[in-house]
């Protein structure tokens, strides 16, 4: 079983995808790191251990997707996730589960979720 720190990192990987949706004009970010974390807390168990996907996880994924509508919002979400996962080990299995969350939750994004994402290039 993964530690709570590892699980938080893995949940945060999920959010990287949301900061990579097609961009809008530059504006100040309105999505906070607290909103990012709160939206993805229900996903921690799934990303850390696999198994059944809690419907609350998909609700959080869709909520975050809908919140991050501007380029600054998506970049901020990306940066929040990267800060949260910095220095916490994860496995390829965990990263794969996180990367698959958008499709499992019916959110279509054209980018791979990865901890190596360059948040500055997110539009």
C-alpha positions as CSV (number, residue, x, y, z in Angstrom):
1,X,0.0,0.0,0.0
2,X,1.3,3.5,-0.9
3,X,1.9,6.2,1.8
4,X,-0.4,9.2,2.0
5,X,2.4,11.3,0.5
6,X,2.8,9.0,-2.4
7,X,-1.0,9.0,-2.9
8,X,-1.2,12.7,-2.9
9,X,1.6,12.9,-5.5
10,X,-0.3,10.4,-7.7
11,X,-3.5,12.3,-7.4
12,X,-1.7,15.4,-8.4
13,X,-0.5,13.7,-11.6
14,X,-4.1,13.4,-12.5
15,X,-4.5,17.1,-12.5
16,X,-1.6,17.8,-14.9
17,X,-4.0,16.8,-17.7
18,X,-6.4,19.6,-16.8
19,X,-3.8,22.3,-17.3
20,X,-3.2,21.1,-20.9
21,X,-6.6,21.7,-22.5
22,X,-6.8,24.2,-25.4
23,X,-5.9,27.7,-24.3
24,X,-7.7,31.0,-23.9
25,X,-6.3,34.6,-23.7
26,X,-3.9,35.3,-20.9
27,X,-5.5,36.3,-17.6
28,X,-4.8,36.0,-13.9
29,X,-5.2,32.4,-12.6
30,X,-8.3,31.9,-10.5
31,X,-7.9,28.2,-9.7
32,X,-6.1,27.7,-6.4
33,X,-3.9,24.8,-5.3
34,X,-6.4,24.1,-2.6
35,X,-9.1,23.7,-5.2
36,X,-6.8,21.3,-7.1
37,X,-6.1,19.1,-4.1
38,X,-9.7,19.2,-2.9
39,X,-11.0,18.2,-6.3
40,X,-8.7,15.2,-6.5
41,X,-8.8,13.8,-3.0
42,X,-11.4,11.2,-3.9
43,X,-9.0,9.8,-6.6
44,X,-6.1,9.1,-4.2
45,X,-7.2,5.5,-3.3
46,X,-7.7,4.6,-7.0
47,X,-4.4,6.1,-8.2
48,X,-2.5,4.6,-5.3
49,X,-4.0,1.1,-5.2
50,X,-6.1,0.6,-8.4
51,X,-9.4,-1.2,-8.0
52,X,-12.8,0.4,-8.2
53,X,-13.0,4.1,-9.2
54,X,-15.0,6.2,-6.7
55,X,-17.7,8.2,-8.6
56,X,-16.6,11.2,-6.4
57,X,-13.2,11.0,-8.1
58,X,-14.8,11.6,-11.6
59,X,-16.9,14.3,-10.2
60,X,-13.7,16.0,-8.9
61,X,-11.9,15.4,-12.3
62,X,-14.8,17.0,-14.2
63,X,-15.1,19.9,-11.7
64,X,-11.4,20.7,-12.1
65,X,-11.6,20.4,-15.8
66,X,-14.5,22.9,-15.9
67,X,-12.6,25.3,-13.5
68,X,-9.4,25.4,-15.5
69,X,-10.7,27.3,-18.6
70,X,-8.0,29.8,-19.1
71,X,-4.3,29.4,-19.8
72,X,-3.2,30.8,-16.5
73,X,-5.6,28.5,-14.7
74,X,-4.3,25.4,-16.5
75,X,-0.7,26.5,-15.9
76,X,-1.5,27.1,-12.2
77,X,-3.1,23.7,-11.8
78,X,-0.1,22.1,-13.5
79,X,2.3,24.0,-11.1
80,X,0.3,23.1,-8.1
81,X,0.5,19.4,-9.0
82,X,4.1,19.5,-9.7
83,X,4.8,21.1,-6.3
84,X,2.7,18.5,-4.6
85,X,4.4,15.6,-6.2
86,X,8.0,16.9,-6.0
87,X,10.2,14.4,-4.2
88,X,7.5,11.7,-3.6
89,X,8.3,8.4,-5.3
90,X,5.7,6.7,-7.5
91,X,5.5,3.7,-9.7
92,X,4.8,3.3,-13.4
93,X,1.6,1.6,-12.4
94,X,0.5,4.6,-10.3
95,X,1.4,7.0,-13.1
96,X,-0.5,4.9,-15.6
97,X,-3.6,4.9,-13.4
98,X,-3.4,8.7,-13.1
99,X,-2.9,9.1,-16.8
100,X,-6.0,7.0,-17.5
101,X,-8.3,9.0,-15.2
102,X,-9.5,11.5,-17.8
103,X,-10.8,8.8,-20.2
104,X,-12.3,6.8,-17.3
105,X,-14.2,10.0,-16.2
106,X,-15.3,10.9,-19.7
107,X,-12.9,13.9,-20.1
108,X,-11.2,14.1,-23.4
109,X,-7.8,15.8,-23.3
110,X,-5.2,15.5,-26.1
111,X,-2.2,15.3,-23.9
112,X,-0.5,12.7,-21.8
113,X,-0.4,13.2,-18.0
114,X,3.2,13.2,-16.9
115,X,5.2,14.5,-14.0
116,X,7.7,15.8,-16.7
117,X,5.2,18.2,-18.2
118,X,6.5,21.7,-18.8
119,X,3.8,23.8,-17.2
120,X,5.0,26.9,-19.1
121,X,4.1,25.3,-22.4
122,X,0.5,24.5,-21.2
123,X,-2.0,26.6,-23.2
